[in-house]
């Protein structure tokens, strides 16, 4: 039974990620990736020039998935309070479901912010827009800078998920974690 071209591409991406996370980027050879994917060694070069290109594609794939979900929440026809709650929930759940990717990202990418600056900027823009919508709807205070609030929220999501699921795992579900983050954040910006 032959494997479709798109399936081979996915096999290489998934094998690369799994091996990078297990062995490290520099210790993983292209032959390791093709062996793990049960593909001929030369197959790799039909899809990627080198390991760097494979990593770039991994980042594009995962960050695009999260950005697409975030865009849907942002563009939904709902109030800012509900958008913010869903935005946090989806980001935490995504982080939880893709721990292997984020583990690799944290351990093996020297300057992740520099590498994906445009994506990070778009996440910040979406977060700012939701907070601004809440200010317009008169549910979030105008006394706090939208930029500061957005940075705080992004930091809360990223740092808390990283610690809770990877660095110092705690016994908490993604839903419980997102509820906690939402309550901590919203009680600091909610109008009294």
HELIX and SHEET records of a PDB file:
HELIX    1   1 UNK A    5  UNK A   23  1                                  19    
HELIX    2   2 UNK A   30  UNK A   36  1                                   7    
HELIX    3   3 UNK A   41  UNK A   43  5                                   3    
HELIX    4   4 UNK A   44  UNK A   47  1                                   4    
HELIX    5   5 UNK A   51  UNK A   75  1                                  25    
HELIX    6   6 UNK A   80  UNK A   97  1                                  18    
HELIX    7   7 UNK A   99  UNK A  108  1                                  10    
HELIX    8   8 UNK A  112  UNK A  115  1                                   4    
HELIX    9   9 UNK A  117  UNK A  136  1                                  20    
HELIX   10  10 UNK A  146  UNK A  162  1                                  17    
HELIX   11  11 UNK A  163  UNK A  167  3                                   5    
HELIX   12  12 UNK A  174  UNK A  189  1                                  16    
END                                                                             
